[in-house]
């Protein structure tokens, strides 16, 4: 009887052990399945993350490439701006130099214009008795820029077309004195001294053509009269423009 109980108890323990082992194996299988399931999910997640990382890396490379291109373009633009700025500075500097030099250039031009502008001034040396329409020969040439006044003839030959100022001062030595300014055969202006040692002057402005003859003569219709020399009587003219 005792042996039967022992066997029974041992059988019960064996059954319990087998059940326990079976249960543990089932748990292990279940855990293994769960681990495999979670592993698959993790692998799937890792794959998705890897794809996202690859995509992000590609986008980062693209953005980096665009940034490098933009940087290169900015460097090119910066270089062009610096080049243009330097060119503008050089141009402004040149303009300033030209402006500073302008007064000197203007003065030079004025001097050149003045030097090339016809003009003369001559006086009379001897006291002279004037006959009818006699040309007065002012023999002392003081100024003659273009050498257009002839002391031998008393004639100023106009060298170029333009507007001229002509002046004549007459100083009478004795009695009345009449004179007139002529352009070719045309009377341009007249002056008149009423008594001895009286000065009379006349200024005219007239248009002339190249080759015109301008001179002073004793007025037509007058008898002999005397003009004072010694530089008191003078004839002058110049180009206005």
Secondary structure, 3 states (H helix, E strand, C coil): CHHHHHHHHHHHHHHHHHHHHHHHHHHHHHHHHHHHHHHHHHHHHHHHHHHHHHHHHHHHHHHHHHHHHHHHHHHHHHHHHHHHHHHHHHHHHHHHHHHHHHHHHHHHHHHHHHHHCCEEEEECCCCEEECCCCECCCCEEEEECCCCEECCCCEEECCCCEEEEEEEEEEEEECCEEEEEEECCEEEEEEEECCCCCEEEEEEEEEECCCCEEEEEECCCCCCEEECCCCCCEEEEEECC
